[in-house]
């Protein structure tokens, strides 16, 4: 499904993503929710990965989306609005939101959010409402209704940010105290930055919480424990090496910082059901 008007673009199809990426200017605002798989996309001089239940937000004048690669099972929902509508929404919000500018600057540097189940439900509702409006016949009220829905989605994002970070007059961003949203978000950021740290204890120490509490937060926020998330990231990386490179097994083990090739083989067999060589052969067959 790809639908659009002069001011709104809505899609859950990869062809629609390509069209939006090529035709929507840097001044547009784009929100992409990954619902399955992942997408690697070049953004602000680096390749970033957007995974399941993560929301990517590009605000005006950040940068256009560059080259990308997707997983075979990638699914998503994406909404894009022009700068004129975004400014209209922000003008209304700045009268009640003292740190709206700091939040925009924060979004430019930190465009990915790991959403809670509740926030995902909100996004799906807004997306569905816009989809229904775009399918409906034109009327004098339709444009105003869609603007209200877009405003609600924007306010929901700003509301979610308040649960994750706090801002002060100088623009300093601080972690919101005792929020599981922030802890989970930070864990996911650490996991992307240090994918070869495979012990829950390692991440818990950096978050200054116990491994048990970290797993409870992960389970609450995503349905997966911390160890499951670590394994998922590790398995995705090793599959990538085995599928798309000719690197020897011992070299992959070294690059991924496993103790030795034997341990790497045991890990691969445990999580894929196949040895590295058998997995590589099966994918080439």
C-alpha positions, -999 to +999 in steps of 0.1 A: +000+000+000+014+033-011-008+064-008+000+101-009-013+136-014+006+169-018+014+170+019+014+134+031+031+102+019+022+068+034+037+034+025+044-001+037+059-013+004+096-013-006+088+004-039+070+031-019+101+035+003+123+039-029+098+065-042+098+084-010+136+083-007+141+096-042+113+122-043+109+136-008+134+164-002+157+168+028+132+193+042+105+166+047+100+148+080+100+110+078+091+084+104+098+047+096+087+019+120+104-015+113+079-043+120+100-072+109+136-079+098+159-049+094+171-022+070+207-008+068+206+027+054+233+054+049+224+084+071+246+113+083+278+099+070+273+064+084+254+032+078+228+027+105+206-003+112+168+000+119+155-033+134+121-047+145+101-024+168+125+005+162+113+039+150+136+060+128+128+097+126+144+121+101+136+157+109+138+186+083+173+196+072+190+166+086+200+147+055+185+126+028+185+088+031+214+072+011+221+037-002+204+009+017+202-029+021+173-048+036+168-083+051+147-108+032+119-105+057+120-067+061+086-051+067+078-015+078+054+014+079+065+048+068+050+083+070+065+114+055+052+150+057+066+182+042+085+209+061+055+233+059+032+210+078+059+200+103+066+237+110+029+243+114+028+215+140+059+227+157+046+263+158+015+251+177+037+229+200+063+255+208+037+275+227+034+247+252+067+228+248+096+248+262+123+224+248+110+217+213+141+230+197+164+209+219+143+179+210+147+185+173+185+188+177+184+156+197+165+138+170+191+148+144+219+130+164+197+102+178+172+092+151+164+057+163+141+048+192+133+013+205+096+016+211+076+000+238+046-022+229+023+006+239+040+032+216+040+007+187+002+004+191-001+042+191+019+044+159-001+016+142-033+034+151-022+068+136-009+050+105-042+032+101-063+063+106-042+082+079-046+052+056-084+053+060-085+090+053-064+087+022-088+059+009-118+081+016-132+104-010-120+140-009-140+165+012-136+199+028-128+182+061-104+155+050-073+177+050-080+191+084-087+156+098-054+143+084-035+173+099-050+165+133-039+129+130-004+139+120-003+164+149-013+136+173+015+113+159+040+141+163+029+149+199+031+112+207+067+112+196+076+142+218+057+126+246+078+094+243+110+114+242+100+129+276+100+093+290+135+087+276+154+119+282+150+152+299+162+187+287+171+219+304+174+256+293+210+252+281+200+223+259+217+197+280+202+162+276+201+140+307+187+105+312+153+104+328+157+089+362+146+053+368+129+049+334+129+014+319+124+031+285+157+049+288+175+018+301+163-004+273+170+023+247+206+026+260+211-012+261+201-013+224+225+015+216+253-003+234+244-035+216+248-018+182+281-001+193+296-032+209+280-063+192+309-085+202+303-081+239+282-112+245+278-113+283+247-097+299+269-089+328+290-066+306+260-045+295+245-045+330+277-031+345+277-002+321+241+005+328+248+002+366+220-024+371+220-061+378+219-086+349+185-099+362+170-064+362+183-057+327+167-089+314+134-080+331+134-046+315+142-061+281+114-087+285+089-061+296+098-037+267+103-062+238+092-097+249+129-109+247+155-112+274+188-094+272+206-127+263+181-133+235+188-098+221+226-104+223+222-138+206+200-123+178+225-096+170+254-121+170+236-147+149+226-121+123+262-110+120+277-145+117+250-154+091+260-124+071+297-135+071+288-171+062+264-161+034+281-132+018+319-138+023+344-165+015+363-158+048+376-189+065+358-200+096+387-192+119+390-157+104+353-150+110+357-162+146+387-139+150+368-108+136+338-115+157+361-119+188+352-155+197+378-172+219+386-197+191+371-213+160+359-243+179+338-221+202+325-202+172+314-235+156+296-246+188+278-213+190+267-214+154+254-250+157+235-241+189+217-211+174+212-222+137+211-260+140+240-262+115+278-261+117+293-230+100+303-250+069+270-267+066+251-234+070+273-219+043+268-248+019+230-248+025+227-211+017+246-215-015+226-245-027 
